[in-house]
Amino acid sequence: MLFRILNTGLSSSKIAVIAGQTREMGVVKSKTIRIYNRSNGALLKQIKSDADGYYKAYLPYDLSYLIVGIDENKIFNATVQDNVRPK
């Protein structure tokens, strides 16, 4: 799972965009993405990447996140990106 955090340029709103593309063995694949608040484990957002594997979520800028990509076919383990922080 690839991801990036983009600054929206709206510093007063303190919203970050977490965006990326999901792949399976190098091939673009739609997946379920779950984004958790790293400090308390709360599920903040569940989204599905599109047919081209791209996803985007708008989240508070001042938190750390745990991002989990889920394989619905249960062939591969989940992909985890830990301690993701906007810069």
CORLIN-V399980 format. One line per field, one symbol per residue. psi: psi as a letter, one per 30 degrees, with the letter a starting at -180 (. if undefined). burial: b if it has 16 or more other C-alpha atoms within 10 Angstrom, else e. Layout:
# CORLIN-V399980
psi = ???
burial = ???
This chain:
# CORLIN-V399980
psi = kkllkkkffifffhklkklakkljhfkkkklkkkkkjeefgkjekklklafgfklkkklkfglkljkkkkjffhellkkkjkhkkk.
burial = bebebeeeeeeeeebbbbbbbbbeeeebbbbbbbbbbbeeeeeeeeebbbeebbbbbebebeebbbbbbbbeeeeeeeeeeeebbbe
